[in-house]
Amino acid sequence: MTDHTDTIPRVLGKLDDAGRATLFTDARTANTFAAMPVSDAELSSIWELAKWAPTSANVQPLRVLYVRPGQARDRLVQHMNDGNKAKTAAAPAVAVLAVDTRFHEYIPAVFPFRPEMKDFFDASEEMRTGTGTFNSALQAGYFILSIRAHGLAAGPMIGFDAAGIDAEFFPDGRWRSILVVNIGHPGPDPWRERLPRLDHQDVVRWA
Amino acid sequence: MTDHTDTIPRVLGKLDDAGRATLFTDARTANTFAAMPVSDAELSSIWELAKWAPTSANVQPLRVLYVRPGQARDRLVQHMNDGNKAKTAAAPAVAVLAVDTRFHEYIPAVFPFRPEMKDFFDASEEMRTGTGTFNSALQAGYFILSIRAHGLAAGPMIGFDAAGIDAEFFPDGRWRSILVVNIGHPGPDPWRERLPRLDHQDVVRWA
């Protein structure tokens, strides 16, 4: 594969105020969606951007099932908690984020200078689960910010019947759902008042 | 607290190419660091930006210990895996990311319309661990991108003795380390060739 490592400057750019607003400071979870559709090209591009952010040993365990309006979305909605059903039923696109419980099978391809790590993971379910759980959640964070980077609103939810979704969409048991994210353009009155963030001194310490 | 929900436009901005390069497409894990220091103001600002991205029920379990050059960094380096010692010893700042195992004590403040969730979490260690593990990793993803947003290079590592770091820096047992991140300006020859990402069809499915 081509690379351009030599051309990356050592003085790095900063994210400007518009970018900070888009991803962090102004961005909100959308509670309503406009009818405007989200294209398959946009959905593919969300993944193609998010994929570049790092994971430990490059394991990349996150998987994405995009669910579009129609029968598939109806099948998904039935597994959402009651408080989330209407939002998901109205979202022009939904991503079911999952962890590939056998992510380590790709290690010889994605971490070619230590292919033997595949066997370490194969031998330890504890190590596999810990690494898969941590890195898939890390990548879910990247994915949410990538949705926002595309000018779309994200509505991440953990209120769903994971066993139900897994049986419905991942019957072979290899992928396991970790987060459902509504994706679309904001509809009428989409934002709730922002919830408070913890005080700096409750989060940050210095040594 | 003040809010400006009413002023957020419903047509959202997109991240421009420079922003995409800074956070995703050009950004790399740095393996060397320049002598140029990282200020406490920059370190505080990394958290102040990352904190805005969402967590489930606004639980915000991630905690940050910033370790600066000197005795504290020496204490940290001894708990890093051998392959990571030199990098951490050369980093002008290091963040030890941790999960607050008693994050739920803040729920009445951060999720005021459902304060009783504090008691649900108090009653179930399984629910507490699952929610803390997932959301702290999600926030670690936001944190890494926030470092990059500040024009700094991040070097995240899971290769360390977590029990050793916890005993050294979090002796009361409440915070537990999940990731160590070197932070600084890139030094000489800082980048390795980018590792391959999984093929689109191995990650993304459609329903």
Interface residues (C-beta under 8 A of the other chain):
Chain A: M1 D3 T5 I8 R10 V11 L12 G13 K14 L15 D16 A18 G19 R20 A21 T22 L23 F24 T25 D26 A27 R28 T29 A34 D40 L43 S44 W47 E48 L49 A50 K51 W52 A53 P54 S56 N58 Q60 L62 R63 V64 L65 Y66 V67 R68 A72 R75 L76 Y106 A109 V110 F111 P112 T133 F134 N135 A137 L138 Q139 A140 G141 Y142 I144 L145 S146 R148 A149 H150 G151 L152 A153 A154 P156 M157 I158 F169 I178 H185 P186 G187 P190 W191 R192 E193 R194 L195 P196 R197 L198 H200 D202 V203 V204 R205 W206 A207
Chain B: M1 D3 T5 I8 R10 V11 L12 G13 K14 L15 D16 A18 G19 R20 A21 T22 L23 F24 T25 D26 A27 R28 T29 A34 D40 L43 S44 W47 E48 L49 A50 K51 W52 A53 P54 S56 N58 Q60 L62 R63 V64 L65 Y66 V67 R68 A72 R75 L76 Y106 A109 V110 F111 P112 T133 F134 N135 A137 L138 Q139 A140 G141 Y142 I144 L145 S146 R148 A149 H150 G151 L152 A153 A154 P156 M157 I158 F169 I178 H185 P186 G187 P190 W191 R192 E193 R194 L195 P196 R197 L198 H200 D202 V203 V204 R205 W206 A207
